[in-house]
Amino acid sequence: MYTPAAFRVEDPAWIFSHVERHDFGMLVSAEPLMVSHLPFHLVRPAGGEPARLLCHLARANPHWRAFQGAGAPALAVFRGSHAYVSSAWYGQHPSVPTWNYDAVQAEGHATLIEDPAEIALQMRALAAAYEPTPGFDMDAQPAKYMEGMFKALVGVTIAVRHWTGKRKQSQNRPPADRLAVAAALEARGEHQAAAALREANDEARDIA
């Protein structure tokens, strides 16, 4: 990902928080070139071990075969808020329109998880994070039915070797232009994009 210095984020706390907030990402392999859109679970680094990303694919999805055997390089992509920015909102000219966005990429080595018990743990974590109360109860389902479901899934774990964080949020514009962009986004109802711009620029000082 092209990441000019003005937009680069190297703070692990922000990167991990971004992934946890925007955990429906893209799993990308190079050989074959394929993309799958999946929910991910981040396991933060601990005890000298790198961060890991866990996800699962339907066995009917041929993408999992890219990680058979010794595994293969993989990329996971997590996009956050984004918005079109009109140059008409700027006070400084000449200028052109652009797009603001937050994104994180994780590069690492992906291997398969085929143990149904480990896949069940992933499913439990996903349900715990998103199910309403009362909601889906895995233990209330017929055991044979769930066994069939787990066999129809293949887990993937990525040991992340490199993170790239990017916040392209008008940091290269003067404070007055950032103020104008935030106000225009708010007026258009794009509140998350406006909040991301303010946060990225620490606009508590510059834009009130």
Buried (B, 14 or more C-beta within 10 A) or exposed (E): EEBEEEBEBEEEEBBBEBBBEBBEBBBBBEEEEBEBEBBBBBBEEEEEEBBBBBBBBEEEBEBBBBBEEEBBBBBBBBBBBBBEBBBEBBEEEEBEEBEBBBBBBBBBBBBBBBEBEBBBBBBEBBEEEEEEEEEEEEEEEEEEEBEEBBEEBBBBBBBBEEBBBBBBBBBEBEEEBBBBBBEBBBEEEBEBBBBBBBBBBEBEEEBE
